[in-house]
Amino acid sequence: MIGFFLKAGDEEVSKMFSPYIWDDFGFATLFEKKFLNKGYGKDLKQLLIMYYVEGKFDVHGPEAPKISNYSNKNRDISVAITVRADQFHDRSEFDKKEFIIISTLNALKMVREKLERKKLDINFDELLSDVTSVVNEYLKYETKI
């Protein structure tokens, strides 16, 4: 249901950012363990959160979070988020996790605002509740980098 994509400005930045999403206790991993096959209505199959993480090279991410158009055919939508070095790289582990949580919740809220006008069958309340339920578990584990 929720997928994550990472484009990093260099390998070091990728190795620093990706554990917060995909390692054993990364946000995406914990969410998938609990809600892998759960649906949130017939009109949203995939919500993709795309992180463009600054590094040695430019990643050409948007200045502000940018939401794509909804695809009726694929029943999907994405949100592109640029991660600036000052927002993540030299922050504490808690601040890095908080960035992942807040950016994920903001992406969901942006999608909700855009798609509610279309009167689609999507249970955003339940999706937000499930994402929020993963937050406490995510915060209690140490991220290994």
C-alpha positions as CSV (number, residue, x, y, z in Angstrom):
1,M,0.0,0.0,0.0
2,I,2.6,2.6,1.0
3,G,5.9,2.3,-0.9
4,F,9.1,4.2,-0.5
5,F,11.6,5.3,-3.1
6,L,15.1,6.8,-2.5
7,K,17.3,8.8,-4.8
8,A,20.5,9.8,-3.0
9,G,23.2,12.3,-4.0
10,D,25.9,9.7,-3.3
11,E,26.4,6.3,-1.8
12,E,27.3,7.6,1.7
13,V,24.1,9.5,1.9
14,S,22.2,6.4,0.7
15,K,23.8,4.2,3.4
16,M,22.9,6.9,6.0
17,F,19.3,7.4,5.0
18,S,18.0,4.0,3.9
19,P,18.2,2.2,7.3
20,Y,15.6,4.6,8.6
21,I,13.2,3.2,5.9
22,W,14.1,-0.4,5.1
23,D,16.3,-2.1,7.7
24,D,14.8,-4.6,10.2
25,F,13.3,-1.7,12.2
26,G,12.9,0.8,9.4
27,F,9.6,2.6,9.0
28,A,8.5,0.8,5.8
29,T,9.6,-2.6,7.2
30,L,7.6,-2.2,10.4
31,F,4.5,-1.0,8.5
32,E,4.7,-3.9,6.0
33,K,5.0,-6.4,8.8
34,K,1.7,-5.3,10.3
35,F,-0.3,-4.2,7.3
36,L,1.2,-5.8,4.2
37,N,-2.0,-7.2,2.7
38,K,-4.4,-4.7,4.2
39,G,-6.5,-2.6,1.8
40,Y,-7.8,0.9,2.4
41,G,-10.6,1.0,-0.2
42,K,-10.8,0.0,-3.8
43,D,-9.5,3.2,-5.3
44,L,-5.9,3.3,-3.9
45,K,-3.5,0.5,-4.6
46,Q,-0.2,2.3,-4.1
47,L,0.9,5.5,-2.4
48,L,4.6,6.1,-3.2
49,I,6.7,8.4,-1.0
50,M,9.8,9.4,-3.0
51,Y,12.7,10.8,-1.0
52,Y,15.4,12.8,-2.9
53,V,18.3,13.1,-0.5
54,E,20.9,15.7,-1.0
55,G,24.5,14.5,-1.1
56,K,27.7,15.3,-3.1
57,F,25.6,15.4,-6.3
58,D,22.3,17.1,-7.0
59,V,19.3,14.9,-6.9
60,H,16.9,17.3,-8.7
61,G,14.1,17.0,-6.2
62,P,11.3,19.5,-5.9
63,E,11.7,22.6,-3.7
64,A,8.6,21.7,-1.7
65,P,6.9,18.4,-1.4
66,K,5.1,17.7,-4.7
67,I,2.2,15.4,-5.3
68,S,1.7,13.7,-8.6
69,N,-1.6,13.2,-10.4
70,Y,-3.7,10.3,-9.4
71,S,-3.7,7.5,-11.9
72,N,-7.2,6.0,-12.4
73,K,-5.8,3.1,-14.4
74,N,-3.1,2.0,-11.8
75,R,-5.0,3.5,-8.8
76,D,-1.8,5.1,-7.5
77,I,-0.3,8.4,-6.5
78,S,3.1,9.6,-5.4
79,V,4.6,12.4,-3.3
80,A,8.2,13.7,-4.0
81,I,10.1,15.1,-1.0
82,T,13.6,16.6,-1.1
83,V,15.7,16.0,2.0
84,R,18.1,18.8,2.5
85,A,21.4,18.1,4.4
86,D,20.4,20.5,7.2
87,Q,17.1,18.7,7.7
88,F,18.6,15.2,8.2
89,H,22.3,14.5,7.9
90,D,23.7,15.9,11.1
91,R,20.7,15.4,13.2
92,S,20.2,13.0,16.2
93,E,18.7,9.6,15.6
94,F,15.4,10.8,17.2
95,D,15.3,13.8,14.9
96,K,16.0,11.7,11.8
97,K,13.1,9.3,12.8
98,E,10.9,12.3,13.5
99,F,11.6,13.6,10.0
100,I,10.6,10.3,8.5
101,I,7.4,10.2,10.6
102,I,6.4,13.8,9.9
103,S,7.2,13.7,6.2
104,T,5.2,10.4,5.8
105,L,2.2,11.8,7.7
106,N,2.3,15.1,5.7
107,A,2.5,13.1,2.5
108,L,-0.6,11.2,3.5
109,K,-2.4,14.4,4.4
110,M,-1.5,16.0,1.1
111,V,-2.8,13.0,-0.8
112,R,-6.0,12.9,1.3
113,E,-6.7,16.6,0.5
114,K,-6.1,16.1,-3.2
115,L,-8.2,12.9,-3.6
116,E,-11.1,13.7,-1.2
117,R,-12.5,16.0,-3.9
118,K,-12.6,13.1,-6.3
119,K,-15.0,11.1,-4.1
120,L,-12.9,7.9,-4.3
121,D,-13.3,4.8,-2.1
122,I,-10.3,5.3,0.1
123,N,-10.3,5.0,3.9
124,F,-7.8,7.7,4.9
125,D,-8.8,7.6,8.6
126,E,-7.9,4.0,8.9
127,L,-4.7,4.4,6.9
128,L,-3.6,7.3,9.1
129,S,-4.5,5.4,12.2
130,D,-2.4,2.4,11.0
131,V,0.6,4.6,10.1
132,T,0.3,6.3,13.5
133,S,0.2,2.9,15.3
134,V,3.6,2.1,13.8
135,V,5.2,5.3,15.1
136,N,5.7,4.2,18.7
137,E,7.2,0.9,17.6
138,Y,9.5,2.7,15.2
139,L,10.7,5.1,17.8
140,K,11.7,2.4,20.3
141,Y,14.2,0.6,18.1
142,E,17.8,1.9,17.5
143,T,18.7,2.3,13.9
144,K,21.9,0.7,12.9
145,I,24.0,2.6,10.5
